[in-house]
Amino acid sequence: MENCWNEPNDSKLDDLDLLVYQSQLIGNNPDLVLTGGGNTAIKTVQKDFRGLNTSVLFVKKSGADLKTACRDDFVGLRLDELKPLVAHTDMLDREMIDYLMHCMLNPTTDRPSIETLIHAFIPMKSTVHSHSDAIVSLTNTKKKQEILSNIYGHRVPYINYLLPGFSLSKIVHGTIVSNPEAHGIILINHGLFTWGETPKEAYDRHIEITNLAEQHITRALLGKKIFNIKRTPSLEESEAKSQAAILTPTIRKLICSENSMVLTFNMDPDCLDFVNSEEGSDLSQIGPATPDHTLHTKIKPVWVTLTDINNQSLASKEISEAIKNYRSDYAKWYEAHTDHTQPILDANPRVILVPGLGMWSTGKDIRAALIAQDVYRHTIKVIKSATALDEYVSLSEASAYQVEYWPMELHKLTLAGKSGPFSSKIVLITGAAHGIGRAVAQSFASSGAHVFLTDIDAKGINSLASQINETHGYRKAFPFVMDVTDEAQVATAFERLCLTYGGLDILVSNAGIAAPGPIDELDLRDWNKAFSVNATGHFLVAKKAIQIMKTQELGGNIVFIGTRNVPSPGAEFGAYSSSKAAEVQLAKVLALENAVHGIRVNIVNPDAVFEGSNLWSADVRKQRSKAHGVDIHQLEDFYVQRNLLKAKITGDDVARAVLFLASDDSSKTTGTMLPVDGGIKDAFLR
């Protein structure tokens, strides 16, 4: 592992700045911590509310991410009030947290890490804690004591597994006192603490101790074949992805039985080596690499060996049965260990492993699903390394229960609550790069949804996806180039949708073109193209959407973006008006056919949305100006003045209507047309 410390040379940096720098180095190394894992701290002097210099411990907030750490992610606590606790004999978690809250410099900030007292009781200035893959690989073995002693001797003592809290903090302190030459301490099944008189020294020691573990593992792996391939995939990669995409909505149907969730699919080489191995089915059921990982992956994944990977119907049944059995086993596990002070959590799996295909991971949003995926990929790495050293072991089932139902961990779940009315919902939007589609995408993303953006304009949707993801901090948007008139491209897009997010809740069928001109002068190619995009395109995407929604059995919403031209067509705009009328008729038929499945289909009819729209090209503007007898520079104002409200219609106006029709607020509405046009005044005078 590379030591990445590059001493910041800004003399204005204070201790907290150096803590942030150190934390980001740790957080950006996935072999040390994954999202939200690990913590760091520093002891310094800070002025309190009285303006007096006070010894302060700055420690990471509960649930904060070291990778993106900033000054506000650390809580300051008065150190002189923490140190005396080392003399106490015992303290319950709730008492400890209450005490810590009273020690905070700013009582309005978030709760500090549950491991705050470990940092406080270590006498050195700077401390680092990680869940290093290499260290955990050493400790998750039957012969861990022997292995650790051989590598570190007395330089790095270890402590047997204990749930974080006051008791562990006391034991860490006692071990350090008994081993004054030690620069770090290993927590079995948990991770590594190191310390130093500067953040650099604590970091350097962390890398040094981890490197010794990595070197030992590398020697153990040399020349060994840990996973013996049992199953040679009968499908090519593209075929396997197609099969996985077909199976995904069935899986989502089951895991959304209690709460709406998303899925993502992975079949990287390391994952496939594990799921296709003779050993994978047994090793996967032993348990997580660390207690912290339980929060993301639960105690174990679902393992499903399919009888016939090419038989989609049979595969769906076998995966469904395996998930049902998992939920039943989870309930039994809960009952075996609970005292009923905490109600049972969602019993659905977070990881599903299928030989010949790969791995699905699940979560309340794609961020959680990707964390589960990442955690399990690292779990596979730890399992492989531990097996090379000796024999992989994990927590007992009782300890795993203690972690998953620990109030301190449940607090993290409350911090990661829902992010909007469309949280966990998956939306596909056609024509998303500009105008109405872009506004709809941004509105859904801001309301918590995951948005799958399609358009023929690759640059436009890539830019929009980047903007949305940067705003929200994770892969909330995914761009995919798709021509709605190409059936093969549509099929590929929906396959990618299922592999990326797991299914579909809402389709916004928006892509459209304008072909102006009098009917007697219109070229047949323009007429056919208008119908191809404005009618057939909606048919192709709606067909695939309905198929997925029916398989999921979760209902669904489809919103077609029509036009005011449907009830009020315009002269010299016949191809557009006629093809959009066909689109709306299609939507009404879909509403009739799919209400029995809980799928609602509605239409929004906007008028004259110029802002950011590709529909209003230079040619269209020129033709409509001529048709209405107005100067081209006055065209937008002409459309404003002709509606009853004298209102300029924007993409955001249309987006609000779309979100209403896709929401539970309109749950009793289907087959309707909602105008967003300022009110029709001069019907047929287009």
N, C-alpha and C positions, 0 to 999 in steps of 0.2 A: 504494500500500500504506500503510495507516494505521500510524503510530507509536503503539504501545499502551503505552509506558512510563508508569507512574503511580508516581512515586517512593514506595517504602515508607517510612512515617514512623516506624517502630518503631526506636528508637535501639539496641535490643538486637541488631539484625540484624548478623551478621558478614559477612565476604567470601564465605564459602561459601553463606550464605543469599541474598545478592545474586546469586550464580552460579546458584542454583536458580531464582530469580525470572526472571532473564534467559533461562535455558534453557527455561522453560515458555512464555515469550512466543514464542520461536523455534519451539518444538515444536508450539504450538497454531495455527501459521499454516501450512496445508497448501501454500501457494505457496512456502514456504521449505524445509520438510522434510516427509517422510512418515515413517511409523512406523519407528523405529530409525535414521533417517538423521541426518546432521549431527553436530556435536559442539561443545562449548564448554569453556573452561578459564579459570582465574584463578590468578595468582601471589600468594601471601600468606605469612604467617609462622605456623607451628604448632609446638607443643611436640612433640618426638620422644619415644621411649620412655625417654630419659634425663632428660626434663623440661627440655631445653634448647631455646631458640627456634631454629627451623630454617626456611630458605626452602623453601617447598613449592609445587609445581604441582598443583592439583586439576584433573583432566580426566575427562571422561565415560568410564564403563566401556564396554568393547566390547559392543555389542548393546543397551545401555540406550536407553530412549525419552525424548527430551527433553520430550515432551508431558506425561508424568507424573513428571518428574524429582523426586527428593528427595535429601537430603544423602548417603544411602547409595549413590546411583548415580554418585558421583564418587570416583576413586582419588587418593590423595595420594602424590606422588613427591618425593624430595629434589632440589630444583632445582640445588643446587651440584654434584650428581653427573651431571646431565643436560647442563648447559651446555658442559662440556669436549668433548662428543661432536662439537660443530660443527667442531672441528679435525681430526677423523678424515676419511680420504679415502673409505672405503667400509665398509659393514656389511651383512651379509646379514639378511634378515627374522628368521630364527631367533635369530641373535646379538643383534639389536636387542631382541627380545622378552625374551630371557633377561636382558639388561642392565637393561631396564626393571623386570623383576620384582625384581631386586636393589635397585632404587632406591625401592621402595614403602615407605611408612611402616608399612603393615600388610601383610605378605607373604601373608596368608591371604585377602585380597579378590580379586575377579575381575580379569582382565587389563584393562589400560587400552587406550584407543583406539589403533589402528594409526597414527593421526596425532598421537600424543602429542608427538613431537619437533618437529613444525611449531609447535605451541603453545609448546613450550619455547624454540625458537630465535627466535621473535618477541619482541623486547625489551620490548614493552608489557605492562601488567599483565593486561588482559582480552582474550580472543580469542573470536571466533564464526566457525563454519564452517557453511554451509548449501549445499543443492543447489537454490537459488532457480530456479524455473521461468523467470523472466525472464532471468536471467543465462545459464542453460543454452541458452535459445532464441537468444541472441546468439552463443554459442560453437559451437553445432551448425549452423553454416553454412559454406559454402565461402569466403566473404569475411569471416570472423570477425575477422582482424587489422584490416582496414579499418574494419569496423563498430565495434569496440572503441575504436580510435584516435579515430574521429569523435566518439564519445560521451564518453570519459573523458580523452583526451589522455594525459599522463604521470601523471595523478593516481591512476590505478588500473592498474598494470602487469598483464601477463598472462604465464602460463607454459603452454607446449604440454603436451599430455596426457602424464602419466607415472604409473605405478602408485604409489599411496601407499607410503611407506616412507622409509628413510634418505636415499636420493638426492634424492627430492622435497623432503624437509625441508631439505637443504642448499641446494637451488636456491631455495626460498622465502626462506631467510635471506639468500642472496647478492643476490637481487632487492630485498629490503627495504633492505639496506645501500646498494645502488646508487640507490635511490629514497627518500631520507629523508623526503620530503614526502608520500609515499603513506599513505593511510589504509586501504587494502584491496588485495587481490591476487586476480585471477581465474585459476582453473585451467581450462583449456580442456577441454570435455566433462565437467566435474566440478562446479564450483561456485565459491563465493566465501568468502574469509577477510577479516575486518575486525578491527581492534584499537583499543584505547584505554586510558587510564589508569584508567578506571572501567568497570564493566559497562554502565552507561548509555551512555557514549561509544562503546563498541564496538558496542552495539546500534543507537544512532542512526545511525552510519556505515553499518551494514549495510542499514538501511531506506532511507537516502538513496541509496546506490549502486544498490540494487534498483529504487527508484522512477525513477531516470534510465533504466534499462533498460525498465521498464514503459511509460514515456512514449514512448520511441522505438518500441516495438512497437505501441502504440496508434495512433501516427501512420501506421505502415506498414500497419496493418490497415484504416485508414479508407477506406471506399469499395471495398475489395477483396472479391471472393468467392473464398476460398481453395479450398474444397471444392465442386466442381460435382456436383450430385446426378445420379447415373447411373441409379439404380434407385428408382422410386417404389414403396414397399411395397404389395404386392397384398393384404396382410392388415391388418385393423384391429388396434389394440393388443392387445385381449383375445384375438383369434384368434392373433396372433403369440406371445403368452405361452403359450397352450395348445399351439401347435406346438412351442415351445421346451421346454416341460415334457415332451412326448412324446419328444423327441429326447434329452433329458438323460440318462436311464438308459443309453442306448446309448453316449454319450460316456463316462459313468462306467465302463462295462464295460471300455473300452479303456485309460483312464488308471489304472485300478486293477490293471493287469496285473502290476505289480511291487510297488507299495505301495498300501495303502488310502488313498484321497483323497476330498475333498469338492469340490463345485462350487457356484458361485453365478452367477446370470444378471443381466445389466444391459442396459437399453435406454433410457438417458436420452438426451435430444435431441442432446447433443454427440457421444455415442458413435454414434448412428444417422447423424448427418451425415457422420461419418468412414467408417463401414462401407458406407454407400450411395453414396459418392462415386466419381467416376472415378479419383481419385488414390490412394484408400485402399489398394488392393491392392499398389501399388508402394511407397508411403511406409512401409507397415507392415513391409516386409521390409528396410528400411535398417539398423535397429538401435535400441538403447535410448537414452533421453535422457542417462543417466549410467551409469557403471560400477556404482554402487551399486544401480541398478534391475535390473541383470542378475540379481542374487541372487533377485529376486522374480518376474521375468517371463521369464527366459532371454533369449537374444540376439534372438529375434523370435517373433511369435505365429503360430498357424495361421490362414490365410485360406482360407475355403471359399465359393466362389460356386455356389449350388445351381442345378441345371438347372430344377427345378420345385419351388418352395417349398411348394406345396400337396400334393405327393406325398411322404407321410411315409416310405414304404419306400425310395424313391429317395434322399431327403434323408439318411436314416440311412446308406445305403451310401456316399454321397459324403463325408459327414463322417468315417465310419470310414476310408475310403481316404485322406483328407487327413491324418488323425492318424497312420496307419501310415506314410505317406510322410514326415511330419515326423520321426518316430522314426528312420526310416532315414537321413534327411539329417543328423539330429543325430549319429548314430553315425559317419557319414562325416566330419562336421566335427570330431568328437572325434579321430578317427584322423589327420586332417590336421595337427593341432596338438599332440598329446600326446607326451610322452616316457615315458608309462606309469608315472610315479611316483605318479599319482593314478588310481584306477579310475574308469571311466565312471559318471557320476551318472544319476539317473532321467532317461530321455530323453523323458518325456511333456511336452507343452506346458503352460504356465501360463496362456496367454491364447488363446482361440479366437474369431475374428471371422467372422460370417456375415451378408452383406448381406441386408436384408429382415427380419432377426431382431434381432441385437445381438451382445453379447459374453458369453462364459462365461469365468470365471477359476477356477483350480484351486489346491489347496494341501493340505497334510497335515491341516489343520483349517480351520474357517471363518475364523479370524483370518488365516491365511496367504492364503487365497483372496481375502478382502476387501482385503488389502494389495496383492495382485497386481492386483486390479480398480482400486484407487485409483491405484496407480503407473501403470497403463496409461491411465487417464483423464487423468492429468497428462502422460503421454507424448504423447497426442493434442493436448493444449494446446500443448506445446512444438513439436511438428511443425507445427502450424498457424501459430504465431508465427514460427518459423524460415523457413517457406516464404514468408510474407509479406515477410520481410526479404531473402531470397536463395534459397537451396536447402538443404534439410535434409540434414545429414550426421551420421554417428555414428562409433563406434569401428570399427576394422578387425576382421575376424573373428579375427585372431590376438590382438588386444588383448582382445576379448570373451572368448576362451578363457582368457587369462591371468587375467582377473578371476574368472570362474566357478570356475576350478580353483585359485585362489590359496589356499594353506593358511590365510591370515589370514581369508578369507571363509568357508572351510569350517569354521573354528572357530566362527563364528556359528551355523552349522547345528547343531553339537553342543550349543550353549547352548539351542537351541530344540528339544530332544528330545521324545519322546513323553510324554504326560502321564497315562497310565494304561492299564489292560488293554483299554479300549474306545476308545482314541484313534483318531480318524478314522472312528469308527462313527456311524451315524445311526439314531436311535431315535424312533419315533412312539408316543406314549402317549395312550390315550383315557381320559377321566375323570381328568385329571391334576391337577385343582384341589385335591382334598382326599384325605385318608386314604391308602389304598394307592397310588393313582396319584401323589400328591404325593411320597410316600416313595420310590417307584420312580424318579421323575424326578430327585430329588436324588441318589440313589445312582448312577445312570448318569452324571450330570453330574460327580460327584466322581471317577468312574472314567475320565474322559476323553471320554465320548461327547457328541455333539450331540443335544439333546432337542427334539423338535417336540411341543409341548404342546397337546392339544385337550380341550375341555370345553364344556358349554353355559354355564358360569359364566365370563363374560369377565373380571370383576374378579379372580376367583381365579387364573386362569392368567396374567393380566398381572402380578399381584403376584409369583407364583412365578417367572416368567421374569425379572423385574427383579431379584429376589433372587439367582437363579443367575448372571445376567450380571454383577451387581455383584461377586459373590464371585470370579468367574473373570476378570473384566476384559475380556471380549469377548462377542460374540453366540453364546454356547454354547446358549442356549435361545431358542425362538421360539414365541409363543403364537398359537393360531388357534381361534376360536370355531366349534365343530362339533357338530351333533346327529347322533349315529351312526345314527339312524333315517331320516335324510334323504339319499337317494342323491345328490342334486345337491350338497349341502353336503360330503359325503364326497369326491366327485370334485374339488371345488374345493380342499379341504384337501390332497389328495395332489398336485394340480397345484402348489400353493404350496410344498409340501414339496420337490418336485423343483427348483423355481426358487430356493429358499432354500439348500438343502444338497446337492442333486444326485441324491438317490435315497433308498434305504432299506435298512438292514441288519437292523433288529430292530423288530418290532411287538409292543407290549404292549397287548393288547386287554382293557381293564379296566372300561370304563363299564358300570354296572349300576344297577338300581333294585330296591327291595323292595316287594311288594304283599301284605301280610299278610291273613289271614282264612280261615275255613273255606271249602272248595270250594263247598258248597251256599249260601253267603251271598255269594260273590265276584261282583262286577259284571263283566260281560263286557268292559267297557272296561278294567278293571284287569288282567284276564287278558291281553287283547290287547296292552296297553302293556308288560306284563312280557316277553312274547315279542318285541315289537318292539325293545326295548332289549337284553334279555339274550340273545337268539338272533339276530334279524335284524340288529341293530347289529353284532354280531361277524362275521356273514356279509359285510356290506357293506365293512367296513374290511379284512377278510382278503382279500376278492376283489381289491381295489385293490393291496394289499400284494404279493400273489402275482404279479400282472401286472408290477409294477415289478421284483421280484426275479428273475423269469424273464428279463426283458429284460436286466438287468444281468449275469446268468450268474455271480454271485458267491456263490451260496448265500443263506443267510439264516436268521433265527430268528424264530419267532412264539411268544409266550407268552400263553395265555389265562388270565385270572384267573377261576377257577371258584369253588367253594365246597365246604365239608365236606358241605353238603346234598346233593351229588350222590350219594356213596355212602351217606349217612345223612340222608334227607329228614326234614323236621320237620312235625308236625301243624300245621294252620292257617297253613301257609307254602307251600301247594301251587303257587301261581302262580310264586313265586320258585324253588322246588326244581325244578319241571318245566321252566321256561325255561332254567335254568342247566344242567340235564341235557342239553337240546337243544344248548346252547353247547358242552358238552364233547364230545358226539357229533360235532358239526361239526369240532371240533379234531382228533379222531381220523381223520375222513375226510380232512381236509387233510393230515395226516401221511402217510396212505397214498398220496395222489395226488401229493405233491410231494417225497418222499424222493429220487426220481430226479433232481431238480433241485438237490439239496444243501440243500433247505429243511427245517429241522426245526420241528416244531410240538409244543409241550408245554403242560401245564396245571399251575397251582399252585392247590391247594384250601385256602384259609385258613378260619379260623373266628373269628367274633366279634371283628373288628378295630374297636373303638369309636373309637380315637384319631383325631380330625380327620375322621371319616367322615360324609358326608352320607347314606349308606345307612341309618344308624341315626337316623332322624328321630324327632321326639317321638312321632309316631303309631306308628311301628314299635316303639319302646321300650315304649310303653304296651300295645300288643297282645301283644308277646312276654312282658312281665311278667305279663299276665293269663293267657296260655297256660301259663306255667310255674308260676303261683301264687306269685310272689315280688314283694316290694316293688320298685317301679320304681327306687328308689335302690340296691337290692342287685343289680340285673340284671347289671352288669358282673362283680361278684364271683361270681355264680351261674355264669356261663360259665367263669370261671377254675377254680372248684372242681370242675366236672364233667369236666375233661380229666385224663388220667392224670398229667401232669407238674405239674398245678396251676399252669400257666403263663399269664401274660397275653400274648396275641398282639398284636404291634404291626405297624404298617406297615413298619417297618424289618426285622422278621423276614421278612415276605413279600418285601420288596425283595431281601434276600440270596438267597432261593430263586429269584427271577426272574433275577437276574444270573448265578447258577450255570447255569440252564438256557439262558441266552443266550450263555454263554461256551464257550470251547474245552474247558473242564474236563468238559463234558457232551457232547462232540462225537459220541459214539456212542449218544446217547439221543434218541428221538423217539416221539411218541404216548403219553407217560407222564403220570401224574398224581402230583404231589408234594404230600403233605399238609403244611400248616403249621397244626396244630390242637392241639398238645399231647397228642395221642393220644386216640382215640375210646374212651370208656368205656361210656356208655349209648346204644348205637346205637338209633335210631328214637324215642328219648324226647326229642323236641325241643319 
